């Protein structure tokens, strides 16, 4: 994750899925196709505080596939967490439940807040 700019409540980071290039990293439609995680913008604002996405382990790529962006972090490799969040009691902070799908209680972030 490369931080490009920081404001009081958010951080601008390079898109992890396309590595900040703005193009589909797999060239599925065409090698000129926009990245569908950042919509070709190359970066995105993420609300603070953040942590590495436990579901994709910061890669931005979906669990179990190699060509879709992570549904938890939307391809950014990081997730925003609440200031008062605690480690998710269901998945123990890993973001993935026993069935190898993302944890529904914490929505795959590994952190939970009421």
C-alpha positions in Angstrom: 0.0 0.0 0.0 1.4 3.3 -1.0 0.0 6.4 0.8 -0.1 9.3 -1.6 -1.9 11.9 0.5 -3.3 12.2 4.0 -6.1 14.3 5.4 -7.7 14.5 8.8 -10.1 11.6 8.4 -8.9 9.8 5.2 -5.9 8.5 3.3 -5.4 8.5 -0.5 -3.8 5.2 -1.5 -2.7 3.6 -4.8 -5.1 0.9 -6.0 -3.6 -2.3 -4.9 -5.5 -4.4 -7.4 -4.0 -2.6 -10.4 -0.9 -1.4 -8.6 -1.8 2.2 -9.3 -1.8 1.8 -13.1 -5.6 2.3 -13.6 -5.8 -0.6 -16.0 -7.3 -4.0 -15.7 -4.3 -6.0 -14.4 -5.5 -9.1 -16.3 -6.5 -7.5 -19.6 -9.7 -9.5 -19.6 -11.6 -7.2 -22.0 -8.5 -5.6 -23.4 -5.1 -4.5 -22.2 -6.5 -1.0 -22.4 -9.5 -1.7 -20.1 -9.9 0.4 -16.9 -9.3 -1.3 -13.6 -12.7 -2.2 -12.2 -11.5 -1.7 -8.6 -10.6 1.9 -8.9 -12.5 2.7 -12.2 -9.2 3.7 -13.8 -8.5 6.4 -11.3 -5.3 4.7 -10.1 -6.1 5.5 -6.4 -8.9 5.9 -3.9 -9.6 7.7 -0.7 -10.0 5.4 2.3 -11.5 6.5 5.7 -9.1 6.3 8.7 -8.1 4.3 10.7 -7.1 1.5 8.3 -5.5 -1.9 8.6 -4.4 -4.4 6.0 -7.3 -6.4 4.7 -7.3 -9.8 6.5 -9.4 -11.5 3.8 -7.0 -10.9 0.8 -3.9 -10.3 3.0 -3.4 -6.9 1.5 -3.2 -8.1 -2.2 -6.6 -6.6 -3.3 -7.3 -9.9 -5.0 -10.4 -12.0 -4.0 -10.0 -15.1 -1.9 -9.9 -18.2 -4.0 -9.7 -16.4 -7.4 -7.0 -14.7 -9.2 -8.9 -12.2 -11.4 -11.5 -10.6 -9.2 -10.9 -7.8 -6.7 -11.5 -8.6 -3.0 -15.1 -8.0 -2.0 -14.0 -6.9 1.5 -11.5 -4.1 0.6 -12.8 -3.6 -3.0 -9.2 -4.1 -4.3 -7.5 -1.5 -2.1 -5.7 -4.0 0.2 -6.8 -2.1 3.3 -10.1 -1.8 5.2 -11.4 1.1 7.3 -12.1 0.1 10.9 -14.0 1.8 13.6 -12.1 3.6 16.4 -13.9 1.5 19.0 -13.7 -1.8 17.1 -12.6 -5.0 18.8 -11.3 -8.3 17.3 -14.2 -10.2 15.9 -15.3 -12.9 18.3 -16.5 -15.2 15.4 -13.5 -15.3 13.1 -10.9 -14.2 15.8 -9.7 -11.4 13.5 -8.8 -13.4 10.4 -11.9 -12.2 8.4 -12.7 -15.7 7.2 -15.0 -18.1 8.8 -14.9 -21.9 9.1 -16.5 -22.3 5.7 -13.6 -20.4 4.1 -15.9 -17.5 3.2 -15.6 -14.0 4.5 -17.0 -13.6 8.1 -20.5 -12.2 8.1 -20.3 -10.8 11.6 -17.4 -8.4 10.8 -17.9 -8.4 7.0 -14.4 -9.8 6.5 -12.5 -7.0 8.3 -11.6 -9.0 11.3 -12.8 -6.2 13.6 -16.3 -5.8 15.0 -18.2 -2.9 16.6 -21.8 -2.6 17.6 
